[in-house]
Amino acid sequence: MERGIHRAIDDVSFTMNRGEKIAVLGLNGAGKSTLIRILSGVELPTKGTVERQMSLSWPLGFNTGFHPAMTGNDAARFVARVYGKPFPEVRGRADDFAELGRFMAEPIRSYSSGMQARLAFGLSLAVDFDCYLVDEVIGAGDQRFQRKSREELFEKRVNCALLLAIHSPDIVRSYCSKALIVHRGRAKIFEDIELALEIYQGL
Amino acid sequence: MSTFLQCLSVQFRVIGALVMRELQTRYGRDNLGFLWLMGEPLMFASGVLVLWRLVRGEFQQGIPVITFTLLGYIPMLLFRHTVSRVLNCLRDSSALLYHRPVTLLDVIFARILSEIAGNLLTFAFAFGVLFATGLMDWPTQPALVFLGYFYMAWFTTGVGLVLGCLSDRSELVEKFWTPLSYLFIPLSGAYFLAAWANDTWREYYLLLPTVSAFELMRAGFLSDYVRSYWDQPYIAVWSASTTLIGLYLFRSAHRHFVVR
């Protein structure tokens, strides 16, 4: 049996400024999730540092502790307390986006996957982070959710930074100013979006 | 100084949120919900009490059996149950750590605090029922009861912090804990009064730190029947050192933490 160190990602270095929208492109298994975990702070890099001067959301699209037995309201209460925001505001704004209505009082295990995604998204919007980490979530979902999430992230939050792991070229073209291509554990920033997309299609 | 207080208030808020989540997710909202936090240990305690009373009669060696049994069982349950819930607690906490204000220490504290709260409620409820039915008397020195319980809770917290952190680094901790936890039952002092030992053996007996906690609580209830012996500074030192070691271990816990 072979043992050794597997470098999920190696020698990655980039800067993200306020309001910048960066797409993360790469095949599955290339190291995108590891990169997001390191950026979110849940995993510590073996070498190097992450300097954060913006408030950072939890990675949208990851499982982040909203237990199935909790109700939508419980989740809102949790987020409100953890991030120090008033509960009525968090709940209100989350439901404005998620449109769950009376389902907010039902346990999350009774939600469809679409409803769960809308709740998590809505909660993160309620906290007003400086930077959002999104893992492919806005590429999926029904057209209403896609439209609303694009509106929230790209039109209403022009000044928010965004790191978006995505497969959809249209969104990248329309909204992102830079692309980070991750391939076999290495990563490089591209300011030329068309070039980056070409390279990505060719991987 | 204000940043320290700010950090502390953030930590309290985060731990509060985690405790609430703990209560919501362990028991849900159907079938009495979080009252099961008490329900589990209460069922055990009642069973034990009934059995002892039937087997031993009302008094044993001049001491009311029901009081003696309850005061042995509840604190011991606090320690054993809390520690078993703390082992591998961190393993399932990756999801929570994605929220930047949440740290591993918060997760462990929330677990320990919710267990202590549950045990305290159980104790209060069991005593309430037994007192109302005349099976237990009001404590002659309630302050000692609180003090003894406080030491037990503090000692449990310290051990919980150490074992909670170490269990995340090695599976051996859980393997060793299972047999040791059974050894703890006789060695804790739960069912043996210090007064029953002769003078020389009593000194050695008091070297077991938890004995002092039990003796303090017993003094609170049974001072009319028997003399109790304890060593407060001793158990305080044990509690403080384990707590400090635990907090120190948590400083590097994240580095060793494997995200699942």
Interface residues (C-beta under 8 A of the other chain):
Chain A: R37 S40 G41 V42 E43 L44 S55 L56 W58 P59 F62 N63 T64 G65 H67 A69 M70 T71 D74 R77 F78 R81 V82 Y83 G84 P107
Chain B: V10 R13 V14 G16 A17 M20 R21 Q24 T25 G28 R29 S94 A95 L96 L97 Y98 H99 R100 P101 V102 H254 R255 F257 V259
